[in-house]
Amino acid sequence: MASSYSIRDRASPAAVPSSTKTKQSEDSPFITILIWVLLITSIWDAITTFYGTKTALGDGILTTIISVIISVTVCTTALSSSQILRRSVTNPLDFILFSFWVIAIGYDMYTAYLGNLHYVLSGEHDIADSSKVVICGISLIVSGAPICASHLIYLDSESVSS
């Protein structure tokens, strides 16, 4: 017999032990600081996404406008991760939304790599393997920041409402 269990059921506040809720409220100042740090890092993510998109599209007014729109769309999608991932993918529109999220995050990681390569290493393409690993790590952290901020903001709003 198939179950109708979804990610939303697992993440519901009723499923969270009361000791976890208490611990979260005790750590609130640290969580608030972490959220702000992640949001600031998300701004850097938007900048690197803009640069990576602009690099791929080339120079010009229209490409700059497109790069801004894509950067804002990708960053907003990443900041909405918590709400997107809590939806049931059995609904076709939610499945399309989830697919869009996957594409946006993949695109974000690639453009963050291009942007960090340019800004951190001044666009050098002949770099050591260790530098490539560091740029990959920076890009993953930067791309993950809005996702983590989304989750922590959602958890924080749940602890306030309960």
Secondary structure as UniProt FT lines:
FT   HELIX           7..10
FT   HELIX           13..15
FT   HELIX           18..26
FT   HELIX           28..57
FT   HELIX           61..79
FT   HELIX           81..85
FT   TURN            89..90
FT   HELIX           92..120
FT   TURN            122..123
FT   HELIX           129..161
//
